[in-house]
Amino acid sequence: MSVNISAFFYLLSALCFIMALRGLSSAATSKNGNLFGMVGMGIAIATTLFSPVVGHYFPILAMIAAGGLVGIFIAKKIKMTALPQLVAGFHSLVGLAAVCVAFAAYLDPTAYGIGIKGHIRTMSLFEMSLGAAIGAITFSGSLIAFGKLQGLISGKPLVFEGQHKLNAVLGSVLVLSILLFTLTGHLTFLYLLTFIAFALGFLMILPIGGADMPVVVSMLNSYSGWAAAGIGFTLSNNLLIITGALVGASGAILSYIMCKGMNRSIMNVILGGFGTDVSATAISNGGQSHDRPVKVSSSEDAAFILSNASSVIIVPGYGMAVAQAQHALREMVDILKTKGIKIRYAIHPVAGRMPGHMNVLLAEANVPYEDVLELDEINSDFGTTDVAFVIGANDITNPAAKTDKSSPIYGMPVLDVERAKTVLFIKRSLASGYSGVDNDLFYRDHTFMVLGDAKKVCDAIIKET
């Protein structure tokens, strides 16, 4: 395949990736977005395989087959609630791949057209050093994020005295190592900058609490994209540059949206230092107030309250995802709608640990897209709503975020659930949310707690309605 034809198909693949991002921006077009992404990747792989520079097909095809089988196995086994840690795990592989390509290009520059051994172009040295550094940070940081989300590592911030100073020193040494490697081309400096980057990835993510992991995963997604783009320059591969830039930019934009949704600083995310103090406070305080009076109701009571309402806003959360209650919830809603009850869904920007998680689950249950509204669209309607039906959500409904300046989640935009005439909470227990902060709304006079598995509670309500 000639260079011009390869360039054409790479451009076609890049356009598919752009359309994929466009499609994934909305739940209504997400399926088409996924299809565009798959087609784009298929074109990219086929174009590369038919490239004249490829001379050994067996190892490539063997790795594609092995990776495909692993991917199919994971896709069939993974639970929807484990998607955040799955994403973090995949990011780590992208980062590691960038490091491996950087070393391969250095050890055999002729194969990559960047010079000969011992005389590699200065710009290529700089590009591979950036790719290796960002890739190493992405790899180790993603491993920590995966461990915290999976529960293998404590969600508490792991801090020690002088941590920020150590990070600053390591960051300075990393920059110096990149410059020295670029100027001298010595392998020692490539080893040094890679090792320091690995260490920085660990140290930047360890002090961040579990409640802030969704934003961290999003930012690591951005890092993986920039690492790929850096290696794309080293390989003179326009598709890798474009794809890496798309992933890097979209990840950064998503991180900004999530930071805004959690009242966090985007610069603190980039530097890996946000969440330390607030998360530590949340966990140290605990905030548990289970000795306070709370109204515990039954599914029969919930069915009666819902059946006599004229308007209901449903707030889905992580608990709904864990219980896989979306289908039972939609069945319950269909019954209530036959009674003339107006029902809508309120989605927080970071509900369910990652943006779009709740939208996907509701779409899976064939919930009409027009019934699903974002925080800014529906928040003002809670004051005129008869019932707020909170199913498995917690932190995103906590009024302390608006009133308690000492609260770790103070300033985070939340759904104004407490303004509804009646609040029904479906939860397994009175335990605090992912941030470790107790929810004062549990103990208010107009709040009724229905404790139990979300799916079982919805099934019970269906029988009583």
Buried (B, 14 or more C-beta within 10 A) or exposed (E): BEEEEBEEBBBBBBBBBBBBBEBBEEBEBBEBBEBBBEBBBEBBEEBBEEBEEEEEEEEEEEEEEEEEEEEEEEEEEEEBBBBBBBBBBBBBBBBBBBBEBBBBBBEEBEEBEBBEEEEBBEEBBBBBBBBBBBBBBBBBBBBBBBBBBBEEBEBBBBBEEEBBEBBEEBBEBBEBBBBBBBEEBEEEBBBBBBEBBBBBBBBBBBBBBBBBBBBBBBBBBBBBBBBBBBBBBBBEBBBBBBBBBBBBBBBBEBBBBBBBBBBBEBEBBBBBBBBBBBBBBBBEBEBEBEEEEBBEBBBBBBBBBBBEBEBBBBBBBBBBBBBBBBBBBBBBBEBBEEEEBBBBBBBBBBBBBBBBBBBBBBBEBEBEEEBBBEBEEBBEBBEEBBBBBBBBBBBBBBBBBBEBEEBBBBBBBBBBBBBBBBBBBBBBEBEBBBBBBBBBBBBBEBBBBBBBBBBBBBBBBBEBB
